[in-house]
């Protein structure tokens, strides 16, 4: 099965959303768990965003303020 360009973008956007949700969830975890996971999740978020910008140069993530 061949993945289309749009499917690749959609998959990366889903990963981006998952990364942001994971970062928001970290404060509810025990401190040790948060510390162990934060760097890995931040790295995944950075790589995902970089790949989105590479595949779709006009991509910008909009921040939401609660």
VMD Tcl script that draws the C-alpha trace (Angstrom):
set ca {
  {0.00 0.00 0.00}
  {1.33 3.40 -0.98}
  {0.80 6.31 1.37}
  {-0.30 9.54 -0.27}
  {1.22 12.90 0.56}
  {-1.99 13.98 2.33}
  {-1.96 10.81 4.44}
  {1.63 11.52 5.48}
  {0.74 15.07 6.50}
  {-2.32 13.85 8.38}
  {-0.24 11.27 10.26}
  {2.31 13.91 11.26}
  {-0.43 16.29 12.40}
  {-1.90 13.52 14.57}
  {1.53 12.94 16.07}
  {1.90 16.67 16.70}
  {-1.44 16.75 18.53}
  {-0.49 13.67 20.56}
  {2.81 15.31 21.53}
  {1.09 18.46 22.74}
  {-1.45 16.43 24.72}
  {1.36 14.41 26.27}
  {3.20 17.58 27.31}
  {0.02 18.97 28.86}
  {-0.47 15.71 30.78}
  {3.02 15.56 32.27}
  {2.25 17.75 35.32}
  {-0.37 15.23 36.52}
  {2.27 12.47 36.73}
  {4.61 11.79 39.62}
  {7.61 14.14 39.42}
  {10.06 11.35 38.64}
  {7.91 10.08 35.78}
  {7.44 13.58 34.41}
  {11.18 14.18 34.48}
  {11.91 10.84 32.82}
  {9.46 11.46 29.98}
  {9.65 15.21 29.32}
  {12.83 15.28 27.25}
  {11.75 12.37 25.08}
  {8.33 13.85 24.41}
  {9.81 17.29 23.66}
  {12.24 15.69 21.20}
  {9.40 13.85 19.45}
  {7.43 17.11 19.26}
  {10.40 18.96 17.77}
  {11.12 16.25 15.18}
  {7.45 16.00 14.23}
  {7.14 19.76 13.78}
  {10.37 19.88 11.76}
  {9.12 17.11 9.45}
  {5.79 18.87 9.00}
  {7.60 22.06 8.02}
  {9.83 20.07 5.66}
  {6.91 18.38 3.89}
  {4.61 21.38 4.06}
  {6.75 24.56 4.30}
  {3.77 26.81 5.08}
  {2.81 24.75 8.13}
  {2.57 26.66 11.39}
  {1.30 25.32 14.66}
  {-1.19 27.61 16.36}
  {-0.92 27.83 20.10}
  {-4.10 27.78 22.10}
  {-4.36 29.72 25.31}
  {-6.64 28.43 28.04}
}
mol new
graphics top color blue
foreach p $ca { graphics top sphere $p radius 0.5 }
foreach p [lrange $ca 0 end-1] q [lrange $ca 1 end] { graphics top cylinder $p $q radius 0.2 }
display resetview
